[in-house]
Amino acid sequence: MADFSSLLETKDFLVIGHRGAAGLQAENTLSSFQKAIDLDCQAVEFDVQVAQDKKGEPHLLILHDEKVDRTTDGQGSIKDLRFEEIRDFKCTNGEKVPTLDEALELISANAQKRIGVNIELKGVGTAHPVSLKLQKFRDMPILVSSFNHTELTAFQSLAPEVELAPLFSRWSKGIIERTRSFPSAFCNISKSMASEKRMRELSSHQIMPLVYTVNDTDTANQLKRNGSSGIFTDRPDLFD
């Protein structure tokens, strides 16, 4: 598997499209991913969940919430809906909820741009099917992240060649130790916890923090000066 960290060899600060380009197109849709690609993001981030079909087989869908209500014309929790039902719903831009395959194929079709992917595992049971799916895309720089560090550890055992990033929404004393427990040195952290002191502390431990969600250039520039390796943004059109 291509290393996500290799993207930093040609660009020392990554602009990663958050859920594609969520401030410009409907989040986590193929149009949103294409918009991020067209705006020359170094990587695209999206959320993956598992839905069972009518036969009980797992399928991987790109959705952020536990429910479909906010981002589609459907209603209900993903765990209570069948894959076929969710695929019949329309996103706010009229598109179908994309599968992981569709998202990766779209990005792969733009391989000449060498675009990375940050896949966030949402919920229990995502590690195994995602690890299997990624075997088809071994030339793509991939980073797998999650707030569920147990699921991330499970993924590590299944696909040790893929770089990982634990997600954190607030600062705690164990962040450095937890991040260093994974072989790669990335962690994805919220903007609210990315103070100058904390960023420099992470950098001093050879940790590469990626900060979410940053939609203005002044904040991005300050984060870069403080040691961030990149940002997630809804508005990649604001960045060169």
C-alpha positions as CSV (number, residue, x, y, z in Angstrom):
1,M,0.0,0.0,0.0
2,A,1.3,3.4,-0.9
3,D,2.2,5.5,2.2
4,F,0.0,8.5,2.9
5,S,3.1,10.2,4.4
6,S,4.7,10.2,1.0
7,L,2.4,13.0,0.0
8,L,4.5,15.2,2.3
9,E,7.5,14.6,0.1
10,T,6.2,17.0,-2.5
11,K,3.9,19.2,-0.4
12,D,4.9,20.1,3.2
13,F,1.4,21.1,4.2
14,L,-1.6,19.0,3.1
15,V,-5.0,20.5,2.2
16,I,-7.5,17.6,2.6
17,G,-11.0,18.0,1.4
18,H,-13.4,17.3,4.3
19,R,-16.1,15.0,3.2
20,G,-15.0,16.0,-0.3
21,A,-15.6,19.7,-0.5
22,A,-18.5,19.9,1.9
23,G,-18.8,23.7,1.8
24,L,-19.3,23.7,-1.9
25,Q,-21.1,20.4,-2.7
26,A,-23.3,18.0,-0.8
27,E,-21.0,16.3,1.7
28,N,-19.8,12.7,1.1
29,T,-21.1,12.5,-2.5
30,L,-19.3,11.8,-5.7
31,S,-19.8,15.4,-6.8
32,S,-18.2,16.6,-3.6
33,F,-15.2,14.3,-4.0
34,Q,-14.8,15.4,-7.7
35,K,-14.9,19.0,-6.6
36,A,-12.1,18.4,-4.1
37,I,-10.1,16.7,-6.9
38,D,-10.7,19.6,-9.3
39,L,-9.5,22.1,-6.7
40,D,-6.2,20.2,-6.4
41,C,-6.6,18.9,-2.8
42,Q,-3.7,16.6,-1.9
43,A,-6.2,14.2,-0.3
44,V,-9.9,13.6,0.2
45,E,-11.5,12.6,3.5
46,F,-14.8,10.7,3.9
47,D,-16.7,8.5,6.4
48,V,-17.4,4.8,5.9
49,Q,-20.2,2.8,7.5
50,V,-21.5,-0.8,7.2
51,A,-25.0,-1.6,6.1
52,Q,-26.4,-5.1,5.7
53,D,-28.3,-6.1,2.6
54,K,-31.5,-8.2,2.6
55,K,-29.4,-11.4,2.7
56,G,-27.3,-10.1,5.6
57,E,-24.2,-9.4,3.6
58,P,-22.2,-6.3,4.6
59,H,-21.8,-3.3,2.2
60,L,-19.7,-0.2,2.7
61,L,-21.4,3.2,2.3
62,I,-20.1,6.8,2.6
63,L,-22.2,8.4,5.4
64,H,-21.2,10.5,8.4
65,D,-24.2,10.2,10.7
66,E,-25.7,7.2,12.4
67,K,-29.0,8.2,10.8
68,V,-29.7,9.1,7.2
69,D,-32.1,11.9,8.0
70,R,-29.8,14.9,7.7
71,T,-28.1,14.1,4.4
72,T,-30.7,12.2,2.4
73,D,-34.4,12.2,1.8
74,G,-34.8,9.0,3.8
75,Q,-35.3,8.5,7.5
76,G,-33.9,6.0,10.1
77,S,-30.8,4.6,11.6
78,I,-28.3,2.8,9.3
79,K,-28.3,-0.2,11.6
80,D,-32.0,-0.6,11.1
81,L,-32.1,-0.1,7.4
82,R,-31.1,-2.4,4.6
83,F,-28.4,-1.5,2.1
84,E,-30.9,-1.6,-0.8
85,E,-33.1,0.9,1.1
86,I,-30.3,3.3,1.7
87,R,-29.2,3.2,-1.9
88,D,-32.8,4.2,-3.0
89,F,-32.5,7.4,-0.9
90,K,-31.3,10.5,-2.5
91,C,-28.7,12.9,-1.1
92,T,-29.5,16.6,-0.9
93,N,-28.1,17.0,-4.4
94,G,-30.1,14.2,-5.9
95,E,-27.3,11.7,-6.0
96,K,-27.3,8.2,-4.5
97,V,-25.4,7.6,-1.3
98,P,-22.0,6.4,-2.7
99,T,-20.3,3.1,-1.9
100,L,-16.7,2.9,-0.8
101,D,-15.9,1.2,-4.2
102,E,-17.5,4.1,-6.1
103,A,-15.5,6.7,-4.1
104,L,-12.2,4.9,-4.5
105,E,-12.8,4.3,-8.3
106,L,-13.5,8.0,-8.8
107,I,-10.3,9.0,-7.1
108,S,-8.3,6.2,-8.8
109,A,-9.5,7.6,-12.2
110,N,-7.5,10.7,-11.3
111,A,-4.3,8.8,-10.5
112,Q,-2.2,11.2,-12.4
113,K,-2.8,13.8,-9.7
114,R,-1.6,11.3,-7.0
115,I,-4.5,12.1,-4.6
116,G,-4.5,10.5,-1.1
117,V,-7.5,9.3,0.8
118,N,-8.4,9.5,4.5
119,I,-11.0,7.0,5.4
120,E,-12.7,7.5,8.7
121,L,-14.1,4.2,10.2
122,K,-17.5,5.0,11.7
123,G,-18.7,2.3,14.1
124,V,-18.0,-1.2,15.1
125,G,-17.4,-3.8,12.3
126,T,-15.9,-1.5,9.7
127,A,-12.3,-2.6,10.0
128,H,-12.6,-6.0,8.3
129,P,-14.6,-5.1,5.2
130,V,-12.6,-1.9,4.6
131,S,-9.3,-3.7,4.9
132,L,-10.5,-6.2,2.3
133,K,-11.7,-3.5,-0.1
134,L,-8.5,-1.6,0.0
135,Q,-6.5,-4.5,-1.4
136,K,-7.8,-3.4,-4.9
137,F,-6.2,0.1,-4.5
138,R,-2.7,-0.7,-3.4
139,D,-1.2,2.2,-5.4
140,M,-3.3,4.9,-3.6
141,P,-1.9,6.7,-0.6
142,I,-4.3,5.8,2.1
143,L,-4.7,6.9,5.8
144,V,-7.3,5.2,7.9
145,S,-8.6,7.1,11.0
146,S,-11.2,6.7,13.7
147,F,-12.4,7.9,17.1
148,N,-12.9,4.2,17.9
149,H,-9.4,3.3,18.7
150,T,-10.3,-0.3,19.3
151,E,-11.6,-0.5,15.7
152,L,-8.4,1.1,14.5
153,T,-6.3,-1.5,16.4
154,A,-8.4,-4.2,14.7
155,F,-7.7,-2.6,11.3
156,Q,-3.9,-2.6,12.1
157,S,-3.9,-6.3,12.7
158,L,-5.7,-6.9,9.4
159,A,-3.8,-4.5,7.2
160,P,-0.5,-3.5,8.9
161,E,0.8,-1.9,5.8
162,V,-1.8,0.9,5.9
163,E,-1.0,4.1,7.8
164,L,-3.4,5.0,10.7
165,A,-4.4,8.1,12.6
166,P,-6.3,8.1,15.8
167,L,-8.9,10.8,16.0
168,F,-9.2,13.2,19.0
169,S,-11.8,15.9,19.8
170,R,-10.2,17.1,23.0
171,W,-6.8,17.1,24.6
172,S,-5.8,14.5,27.2
173,K,-2.5,13.4,28.7
174,G,-2.6,10.1,26.8
175,I,-2.7,11.5,23.3
176,I,1.0,11.2,22.6
177,E,1.3,7.7,24.0
178,R,-1.9,6.6,22.2
179,T,-0.7,8.0,18.9
180,R,2.7,6.4,19.3
181,S,1.1,3.1,19.9
182,F,0.4,3.0,16.2
183,P,3.3,2.5,13.8
184,S,2.5,5.6,11.7
185,A,2.9,9.0,13.3
186,F,-0.3,10.8,12.3
187,C,-3.1,11.9,14.5
188,N,-6.2,13.9,13.5
189,I,-7.2,16.5,16.0
190,S,-9.9,19.2,16.3
191,K,-9.1,22.8,15.7
192,S,-10.3,23.7,19.2
193,M,-7.5,21.7,20.8
194,A,-4.8,22.7,18.4
195,S,-3.1,25.4,20.5
196,E,0.5,26.5,19.7
197,K,1.8,24.8,22.8
198,R,0.1,21.5,22.1
199,M,1.0,21.5,18.4
200,R,4.6,22.0,19.3
201,E,4.5,19.3,21.9
202,L,3.1,16.8,19.3
203,S,5.8,17.8,16.8
204,S,8.5,17.4,19.4
205,H,7.5,13.7,19.6
206,Q,7.7,13.3,15.8
207,I,3.9,13.2,15.6
208,M,2.3,14.7,12.4
209,P,-1.0,16.3,13.4
210,L,-3.7,17.0,10.9
211,V,-6.3,19.5,12.1
212,Y,-10.1,19.5,11.4
213,T,-12.1,21.6,10.3
214,V,-10.3,24.7,9.0
215,N,-12.0,27.0,6.6
216,D,-9.9,30.2,6.7
217,T,-6.3,30.8,5.5
218,D,-5.2,32.8,8.6
219,T,-5.9,29.8,10.9
220,A,-4.3,27.4,8.4
221,N,-1.1,29.5,8.2
222,Q,-0.8,29.7,12.0
223,L,-1.3,25.9,12.3
224,K,1.4,25.4,9.7
225,R,3.8,27.6,11.6
226,N,3.0,25.7,14.8
227,G,3.9,22.3,13.3
228,S,0.7,21.0,11.7
229,S,1.2,18.7,8.7
230,G,-2.1,19.7,7.2
231,I,-5.8,20.6,7.6
232,F,-9.2,19.2,6.7
233,T,-11.3,21.9,5.1
234,D,-14.9,22.3,3.7
235,R,-13.6,25.1,1.5
236,P,-10.6,23.9,-0.6
237,D,-11.3,26.7,-3.0
238,L,-9.8,29.1,-0.4
239,F,-6.3,27.5,-0.6
240,D,-3.7,27.4,-3.3
